[in-house]
Amino acid sequence: MPAKPSRRERRFKRKAHSQFSAWAETYDRHWLNRFLFEPSHTLLLREFEALTPGRALDVGCGTGALAWRLAAGGWEVIGLDLCEPMVQQARGKSASPAAGRILVTVGDSERLPFARGSFDAVTCANSFHHYPHQAVVVREMFRVLRPGGRLLLVDGWPDQFMGRIMFDWIITRVEGGSVWHRESRHVRAMFEEAGFRQVKQRRTYSFFPILLTRGVVPSEEARHAGRGAR
Ligand SMILES: C[S@@+](CC[C@H](N)C(=O)[O-])C[C@H]1O[C@@H](n2cnc3c(N)ncnc32)[C@H](O)[C@@H]1O
């Protein structure tokens, strides 16, 4: 039987749901798109340039901007988001020529409704700070990736003074609280504990400091043979 959600979990999810339900219609026109969301998608998509298109899952897909850009690049994409009105906005972009390659569904990042090894890539942009149990989500992402598949996660980088001002103060206020921006060493530790190898982090500035963390699922042999070979 699934564990009863804690008060913190209920608060985080209720907050995310009400905030994004109210925001869904105007989200794509918000100033944060120009200064934070779009630059973070561009940073993340650069990582796809060397990859052969396959199946991708975009967790916390929101209005689907990243998912649609991935589909335009030839990927078969599933977008998943907690908030139905955000999902409706993402589905509303179906006039795009990539429409046959994308499916958007309502769901919770902590319980991904997919079988083990279903995807070649999992992306997560600007959503991680809304999750009350982030380590659980990283383990779920690991589970649904095939061996050799990769997780690309982008979120605010709050490690330094400016990052703390921007994320713990400005963004937390814009988003109405109940969010949790993590320092890079914590995100790295969650990746490594979930089993990811070749964990790499890239920090960059658009207007906001952004952190991209990438991890690769080891092959079955590597998992069993070289537990120390990170
Ligand atoms: C700031 S938006 C980012 C949307 C999109 N990825 C982007 O970069 O524009 C955060 C999104 O995370 C979603 N979200 C929050 N908690 C979630 C959860 N537990 N599971 C799935 N999605 C969640 C919200 O509904 C919202 O659409």
The ligand as a MOL file (V3000), in Angstrom:
LIG
                    3D

  0  0  0     0  0            999 V3000
M  V30 BEGIN CTAB
M  V30 COUNTS 27 29 0 0 0
M  V30 BEGIN ATOM
M  V30 1 C 7.9030 26.5020 -13.6550 0
M  V30 2 S 6.9400 25.2600 -14.4460 0 CHG=1
M  V30 3 C 8.0740 24.6120 -15.6420 0
M  V30 4 C 7.3640 24.0860 -16.8470 0
M  V30 5 C 8.2710 23.6890 -18.0140 0
M  V30 6 N 9.0810 22.5370 -17.7090 0
M  V30 7 C 9.1420 24.8430 -18.4230 0
M  V30 8 O 10.3730 24.7550 -18.3290 0
M  V30 9 O 8.5720 25.8440 -18.8670 0 CHG=-1
M  V30 10 C 6.8860 23.9340 -13.2390 0
M  V30 11 C 5.9270 22.8180 -13.6600 0
M  V30 12 O 6.1280 21.7100 -12.7670 0
M  V30 13 C 4.8570 21.0990 -12.5620 0
M  V30 14 N 4.8970 20.2740 -11.3520 0
M  V30 15 C 4.9780 20.6740 -10.0620 0
M  V30 16 N 4.9880 19.6140 -9.2360 0
M  V30 17 C 4.9110 18.5060 -10.0200 0
M  V30 18 C 4.8860 17.1010 -9.7570 0
M  V30 19 N 4.9340 16.6320 -8.4990 0
M  V30 20 N 4.8120 16.2540 -10.8060 0
M  V30 21 C 4.7600 16.7250 -12.0820 0
M  V30 22 N 4.7690 18.0400 -12.3920 0
M  V30 23 C 4.8490 18.9260 -11.3820 0
M  V30 24 C 3.9070 22.2760 -12.4600 0
M  V30 25 O 2.5540 21.8980 -12.6330 0
M  V30 26 C 4.4540 23.1870 -13.5660 0
M  V30 27 O 3.8090 22.9640 -14.7910 0
M  V30 END ATOM
M  V30 BEGIN BOND
M  V30 1 1 1 2
M  V30 2 1 2 3
M  V30 3 1 2 10
M  V30 4 1 3 4
M  V30 5 1 4 5
M  V30 6 1 5 6
M  V30 7 1 5 7
M  V30 8 2 7 8
M  V30 9 1 7 9
M  V30 10 1 10 11
M  V30 11 1 11 12
M  V30 12 1 11 26
M  V30 13 1 12 13
M  V30 14 1 13 14
M  V30 15 1 13 24
M  V30 16 1 14 15
M  V30 17 1 14 23
M  V30 18 2 15 16
M  V30 19 1 16 17
M  V30 20 1 17 18
M  V30 21 2 17 23
M  V30 22 1 18 19
M  V30 23 2 18 20
M  V30 24 1 20 21
M  V30 25 2 21 22
M  V30 26 1 22 23
M  V30 27 1 24 25
M  V30 28 1 24 26
M  V30 29 1 26 27
M  V30 END BOND
M  V30 END CTAB
M  END
